[in-house]
Amino acid sequence: MKKKYRLLKKKEFETVFNNRSRIKTQNLIFYYVANITSLTKLKNIKIGVIIPKKKWKRAVDRNYLKRVIWSLNSSYQLDKFPKTLSIFLFTNFFHSNYKGRKVNFQELKKEIEKIYSIFLSRCS
């Protein structure tokens, strides 16, 4: 995924957590912020990924899961999405499905599609 779509700054993450709306699925929580005056400067949607260090101790595993999310997100035309700040957060349940670095990509992709369809219906 291109860098212009990534949430990188601490201030952006804080903005999302202070003014968030959420969409929750079995394995993911999607936080997003819409309708903030500071968002008028945004040119694109910005997405961040958070993997809890409490559940995934090894940085290798956390980075692997982030790469999986970024690769699944790259298949969407994010230019057409509303200009918002948003974050994917893995929940505890996903940890039980993640054994031996095997991720069910189809299940994860379905959840992301479900989140995006709900998100687009709420923002339009």
N, C-alpha and C positions, 0 to 999 in steps of 0.2 A: 504494500500500500504506500502511496506517495506520502511524503512528509507533510504536505500541505493539509492532509486530512487527519493528522495525528494531534492529539492533545499532548503537549509537551511541558508546558509551564505549570509550576506549582499554583500560581494564581488562577489559572484556568480550572484546575482540579478543585480548588477551594470554591470557586464560583458555582460549580456544578453541585457540590455537596451542601452548600448553603442555600441554594434556591432550586432544589431538584423536584422533579416528578419522576415516577418510576414505573417500569413495566417489569413484571416478575414472571419468570418461567421456572421450570423444574431445576435447571442447572445454572441459569444466569439471571442477574438483575441488571436491567438497563436503566441508568439514570440519565436524564436529559434536562436541559434548561432551554426554555423558549420564552420569547417576549421580554427580554431584558434590553434596556437601552444600549448597553455596552456591546450587544451582539450586532448592532447595525454595521460595525466595522468588519464583521466576518464576511469572507468571500465564499466560504464553503462550510459544510458540516465538519466538525472536528470531533474525533473519536479517541477515547483513551481506553486502555485495558488495565485492569487491576487484578492481580492474582495474590491472594492472601499468603503472606509469609508464614503465618501460623500453621497452615495446613500443608503447604509445599515448602519444605525447609531448603531444598536444594535450588540454587539459582538456575541450574540447567533445566530443571523441570518447569519452573516459572517462565523462563524465556521460551521454552518449547511451546507451551500453551499460548503465549502471546503471539508467536509466529503462526500458530494454527489459526487464531482469530484473525490476524492480519491477512492471511492468505484467503480465508473465507470471505472477508469483507472486500477484497480486491475485485471480486466478481460482480459487485453491484455498481451501478452508475451513481456514485455518490454526489455528482454535480447536480442531480435532480432532487436531492433531498433538501428539506428546509435547513436554513442556516442556524444551527444550534450547536451547543456544546453537549457532548454525551460521553458516557462511560459504561463499559461492560465490566461487571464485577462477578467473578465466579463465586458460587455459593458452596456450602459444605457438602451438599449432596453430590456435586460433581466429583468430589474427591473419591467417593466410593466407586465411581465408574472408571476411575483413572488408575489403572494398575499396570505396572510394567511399561510405562510410556505408550500405552495403546489408547488412543482416543477414537471414539466412534464418530467419524467425521460427518456421516449422514445425519445422525441424531443432532449433532451440534449445528449443522447447517439448517436443519428444519427449525431449530429453536431460534436461530438468528433471523430466518425468514419470517417466523411468527412475530418476533419482536418488531421487525421493520414494518410489517403490515399493520400492526397495532399502532406503531409510532406514526406512520404516514396518515392513518385515519384520524388520529388525534390532532395532528398538526395542520391538517387541511380543512 
